[in-house]
Amino acid sequence: MRPPSPRHPTTVATSRRLRHDATDAERVLWRALRHDALGVRFRRQHPIGPYFADFACVEARLIVEVDGGQHGPDRDEVRDAAITAAGWHVVRYWNNDVTQNLAGVLADLQQVMAERVGRGFPPPKGFPPPKGFPPP
């Protein structure tokens, strides 16, 4: 059976519920990614087949997952394989990485996006460079 389309009322309702029930780490990362802060647009709880990506950048075909205790390696492996087969690249960060080292996570995302899209990205708005990175 095919999953509902991205505009199906059930899919829209699920995306809204997931956005409303976001973890603290997802909220922190969304504040940093919204309004094209990294030079590209991200979507929250974007449907891809039967799955919902925490964050998706359509331009870079990049999925960003923020993981906590609710994720398991077996479940993530199956999910990542399906999403990768659909042409997306998946990167994962632990909740504590997002909350304790947001600048480092954003710097890593910039590097991944530059590799995926083939162009540089401006430094994140309002964030100092992470330790070990030169200032912009």
C-alpha positions in Angstrom: 0.0 0.0 0.0 1.3 3.5 -0.9 1.8 6.1 1.8 -0.6 9.1 1.6 0.6 12.0 -0.5 2.4 14.9 1.2 -0.8 17.0 0.9 -3.1 14.3 2.2 -5.1 15.5 5.3 -3.7 12.7 7.5 -0.1 13.6 6.5 -0.7 17.3 7.1 -2.2 16.6 10.5 0.7 14.3 11.5 3.3 16.9 10.4 1.5 19.5 12.5 1.3 17.2 15.5 5.0 16.4 15.3 5.9 20.1 15.0 3.8 20.9 18.0 5.3 18.0 20.0 8.9 18.8 19.1 11.7 18.0 21.6 13.7 20.8 23.2 16.7 20.0 20.9 14.5 20.2 17.8 13.2 23.6 18.9 16.7 24.8 19.5 17.8 23.7 16.1 14.7 25.1 14.4 15.4 28.5 15.8 18.8 28.3 14.3 17.7 27.0 10.9 14.5 29.0 10.3 14.3 32.1 8.1 17.0 30.7 5.7 19.7 31.4 8.4 22.2 29.1 6.6 21.4 30.4 3.2 18.9 27.6 2.3 15.3 26.9 3.4 14.6 24.0 5.8 11.2 22.4 6.4 10.2 20.8 9.7 8.6 17.3 9.8 8.8 16.9 6.1 7.1 13.7 4.8 9.2 11.3 2.7 7.3 8.2 1.9 5.9 6.8 5.1 8.5 8.7 7.2 8.7 12.3 8.6 12.1 13.9 8.6 12.8 16.2 11.5 14.3 18.8 9.1 14.6 18.7 5.3 16.5 21.0 2.9 14.9 20.3 -0.5 17.6 22.2 -2.4 20.4 20.0 -1.0 18.2 16.9 -0.7 19.5 16.8 2.9 17.6 15.3 5.9 18.7 16.4 9.4 17.6 14.1 12.3 17.9 15.0 15.9 18.1 11.8 18.0 17.4 11.1 21.6 16.5 8.0 23.5 13.4 7.3 21.3 15.6 6.3 18.4 17.1 2.8 18.0 19.9 1.8 15.6 17.8 -1.0 13.8 14.8 1.3 13.3 17.1 4.2 12.1 18.9 1.8 9.7 15.7 0.8 7.9 14.4 4.4 7.8 17.7 5.8 6.5 17.9 3.1 3.8 14.4 4.0 2.6 15.1 7.8 2.7 18.5 7.3 0.9 16.8 5.2 -1.8 14.5 8.1 -2.4 17.6 10.3 -3.2 18.1 12.1 0.1 21.3 12.3 2.3 20.7 11.8 6.1 22.8 13.4 8.8 22.1 12.7 12.5 23.0 14.7 15.6 22.3 13.7 19.3 20.0 15.9 21.3 22.9 16.9 23.6 25.1 17.9 20.6 22.4 20.3 19.5 21.8 21.8 22.9 25.4 21.9 24.1 27.3 22.6 20.8 24.9 24.2 18.4 27.6 26.3 16.7 29.5 23.0 15.9 26.4 21.4 14.6 25.6 24.4 12.3 29.2 24.4 11.1 29.0 20.7 10.2 25.7 21.3 8.4 27.3 24.1 6.4 30.0 21.8 5.3 27.6 19.0 4.4 25.4 21.4 2.4 28.4 22.9 0.6 29.4 19.4 -0.5 25.8 18.6 -1.5 25.0 21.8 -3.4 28.4 22.7 -4.6 28.6 26.2 -3.2 29.6 27.9 0.0 27.2 29.2 2.6 27.4 32.2 4.9 28.1 31.7 8.5 25.0 31.1 10.6 23.3 34.4 11.7 23.9 35.3 15.3 26.3 32.4 16.2 30.0 32.6 16.9 32.2 30.2 15.0 32.8 26.9 16.9 36.0 26.2 18.6 38.8 25.4 16.1 37.1 27.3 13.3 38.4 30.7 12.2 36.0 33.7 12.5 34.2 34.7 9.4 
